[in-house]
Amino acid sequence: MDTHDTTGTLEEALERLHASGPERLGRLTNHAPMVVEALAAHGRADAVHRWLDLYRPKLEDFPRPFAPVTDADWHEALGDPRRAADWIEYFRRALAEQPWRDVLAVWWPRLLPGIYGGSTHPVIRVGHAVRALEAGEDAPRLAELAHGLGYWAARHRPVSGIAPLPAPPGAARSLDAVPPISDPRGGFPDRLAAVRRLPRWADNVTDPDTARARLTELVRAATHRYATHGHGEETMLVHAATAPNAVLRTLPSLPRELWAPSLHAAWTASAAVTAMYAPAEPVDLVPAPGRTAEEVLEQALAHGDEHVIKLTDTALDVGDERALAAALRAIELSEPLVPN
């Protein structure tokens, strides 16, 4: 169902959005660039500006610069959210001087250990930007990649000290085997700090093609799981599927030697989110027989919530009935976007 926009609507929307910062209220993510790309990618460019008008009250001005990031001192700026504007400007310069795939190849392995930062939203934004660039290169799409990479660098957050557990075969069973954190309170950073053990699924994968196949399996399993477990936290559990899908989308634009490390990072991110927010018990699957992808997307768009639209985007990539049921479950669980 990929019918990526060629009307210029996506470019117009991105130019509107690049005057806004990557976050609001000091901690919440600006989802609009990801949503407008998803709508454009699935043939709904006609809805982009209408949706953006509804979301506009949630946007904040672009942050002020703090101190320029340079090739000599970028290590010191990594993970400093005060430097978001500086990082975005750094990547604007880099993308003006080098092909975007070359910039991505250098920075992807540097940023990948910090995939957890910003509740995984930065890597998701990069995945949307890469898909847009693969469909067509122009200045607004390149600028969007700069914003995504800059946001990731500013919110870069590595995690260490997680003990490995044996993993059953298959992504679905391994997600089922993820132990929940012992004290599920607080926001994403607090819960992430409480993740102590995760199954080592796919740790032994080194072959690039196997890594891509396993990552595809993970995205499918995490999307399917939302249909029965999304009530654990209807918003945050979306990221167990959308974060690895962002990585999967980016693989073809990366050198093949980065595919296996990308799988490993995507698995730990998806599993960590599962540990942080999974419910005590699943609910029964409510199937979506006879529902088309177009119908489900239209229902998600009418609902309007940014996470609903992004999970639907991933569900359309998976493309089966259970994935569509997951999207419908998100619609059922989530508060709709309404005008202020």
C-alpha positions, 0 to 999 in steps of 0.5 A: 500500500506504499503510494508515496506522495509526489504532489509536494504536500509532504515537502510543504508540511515538513517546511512548516514543521521545521520551525518547530522543535523536536519536543514540547513541554521539555520531554514530550516528542513532536510526532507530527513529522512522522505522522505526515510522512506516514500519511503521505506514504500511504496515499493520504497526502490530501489529509496531511495539512488538515491533520497538521492543523489539528496537531498544531497546538502541540507544537513549540518553537525551535529551541535556541542554540547552545554551543556548536557541535563540531567534528572534534567535540561531538562526543561531549555533546552526545546525549545532551538535550540542551544541544538539540538545535546545535545537533540539527545544525551539525547534521544540516551542514553534514548533509549539505556536504556529503550524500545522505547515505554516507552520513547515515552510514557514519552516524548510525553505529554511533547513535545505535547504542542510544536507541532508547533515548527519547522513548525511542522516538528519535530512531522512529523519526529517522526511519520515517525520514529515510523512507521519504528520502528513498522515495525522492530526495529534495531539500525538505526531506534532507532537512527532516533527516537532519532533524531526526539525527539531531534529535537522536544525538541530543537524546542519545541514551545507552543502557548497560548492565542488563543480564541475558536470559535464555531465549525460546525460539521465535520472536513472539515466544521471546517477547512472551518470555520477557520478564516484567520490571519489578516496580512499574512506576514512573515515566520511561527513564525510571522504568528503563532503569528498572530493566534488569534481565532480557532474553538474548533472542537473535544475539548470535545472528551475524549474517545480514540477510538473516538479520533482516529476516529476524527483524521482519519477524520481530516487527510482525510479532510485536505488532501482533502482540499489541492486539492482545497486550496493548492495554498494558499501556496503549501509547508506550507499547506502540513503540515495541513495534514502531521502533524495530520497524523504523530500524527495518526500514532503514536497513536497505540504506545502510551498509550490510555490515550494520544490519546485524548490530541493528537487529540486536539494538532493535530487539533490546529496545522492543524487549525493554519496552515490553518489560516496562509496560506489558500487562499482567494478563493478555486479552482475547484477540478480536479479529478484523475479518474482511477489513481492508488496509485502506479502511483501517487507515481511514479509521485511524485517520478519523481518530487522529491520535499520533500513536494510532496513526503510526502503529497503523502505518507499521500494521500496514507494513506487516499487512496481515489480519492480525496486524490490522486488528492491532491497529483497531485495538489502538483506536479502541484504547487511545484518546482521539485527537480533537481540536482545542 
